[in-house]
Amino acid sequence: MTVKIVENQKELEDAFSIRKTVFAEEQNVPLEEEIDQYEDEATHFVMYSETNDPIAAGRFRVVDGYGKVERICVLNEARKTGAGRKMMSQIEDYARKQDLHKLKLNAQTHAIPFYAGLGYEVVSEEFLDAGIPHKTMIKQIPTEALAE
């Protein structure tokens, strides 16, 4: 599995395709909410399988001094393979290189154990986003930490 920072239109389309499959088709998030006004300012990530098929995506923005991790998703057939963990590790490495040491994300409540296992802590009450329960989580990443 290889994680890439999106550099061209094809890679961006691959990332959007994964997001549409996971969020719009599986979770019934309206497409106009999923693809939003922040796409142009975000750094997008896409993961490819050994056969070069897109299998996971995510995006990253800087918001209020935090690195904001957003739209993390893995295709159903690639779940439980370490793809999500690898995606998060690459995004955290990217944040570190941007000299950001505080990360924030809004986790769907079912995904809280996954993010907690990566060191994120819940800092909000539950709220709805696109009709799905979420909680905000944060993580401090030390400068000297290295990705696994």
N, C-alpha and C positions, 0 to 999 in steps of 0.2 A: 504494500500500500504506500502510495506517495501523496503527500500533501503539497499543493502548489499555491502560491499567491497568484491570483488571477492576473494574467498579463495581456490577454487578448479577448476578442469577442466570443470565440468558440468556448474558451474556458468559462467566461461569464455565463454563457447560455447553458453550459453543463451545470454550473452551480444553481442557476435559476430552475433548471429542469428538476433537480433533486428537491429543491425547496417546494416547487409546485406539487411534486408527487407526495412528499411527506406532509406538508402543511395544508395545501388546498384539497388534495384528493383524499388522503387518509384522515385528516383532522377537520375537514370542512371549513377551513379558514378562507374567507372570501379573498380571491386573488388580488383585488385592489387593496386589501389590508396587508397581504403578504409581501407584495412588491410595492415598496413605499417611496416616499420622498427622500429617503436617506441613501438610496442605492449609489448615487453618484459620488457621495463623500465617503462611503465606506471602503475599506479594504476587504476584498472578497477572497475566500479560500475554497478550494475544491480538492477532493481526494479521489485518486484513481486507483482501481484495483490492479493486480498483477497483469490482467489482460487489457489494461488501459480503459476500463469502463468507469465513468463517474459514479461514485458510491456515497459520497458525503460532501457536505458544504457547511459554510459558516461565514460570518462577516464580523468585522471589527471596526469600531469608531472610537474616537476620543470625545467624551462628553463630560463636561464639568470636572476636568482633571482626572477622570477615571478612564481606563481602557474598558470599553463596553463591548462585551462578547454577545453576539446576537445570531439568531437564525441557525443555530447548530442543529443539524439533522443528518441522519444516516438512513439510507435505504433499508427497507425491511430485511432483505437478504444479506446485508452486511452487518446487521446488529449482532452484538455479543461476540464480535471478532477483535475488539480492541480499536476499531476505527474511530469511535467517539473520543476515546482517551488520547489517541494519537493526534486527532484534529485539535483537541484542546491544548495539548502539549505544544504543537506548532504555533497556535495563536498566542499562547503565553510567551513563547520564545520571541515572537514578533513584538509583543508588547514590551518585553524587557529591552529589546533593541531600540525601541522608541523612547526608552528611559521612563517608562510608566511602571509603577510598582503597586498600583491599586487597580484591581479588576472588578467589574460589576456585571451581573447578568440577571435577567428575569427568567427564572426556571419554571417550566410547567411542573406542577406539584408532583407528578409521578416521576419526574427526573431528578428531584432533590437528592435522593440517595446517591445517584451517579455523581453529581457535582460535589456533594459533601465528601465523597471518597477522593476527590481531587483537591480537597482543602478549602472549598467554599463554605461560607457560613450564612445562614438565613438572617436577614436584617429587616424584614418587613412582615406585615400581616399578609394574608392571602388577598389577592385581587384578581379580577377578570381581565384578560387581554384576548380579544377575538373570541370571547365567550368561553375561554379555557382558564381554569384556576392556575395562578402563578404566585411565586414569592420571589422577592429580590434577594440575591446572594452576593457576597463580596469575598475577595481573597487578596491578601497582600502577597506579592511575589518579590522575594529578595533579589538584589542585583546579582549576587554570586551564584544563584541557583542555576543549574543546568538541566536541560531537558533529558529525559531518559531515552 
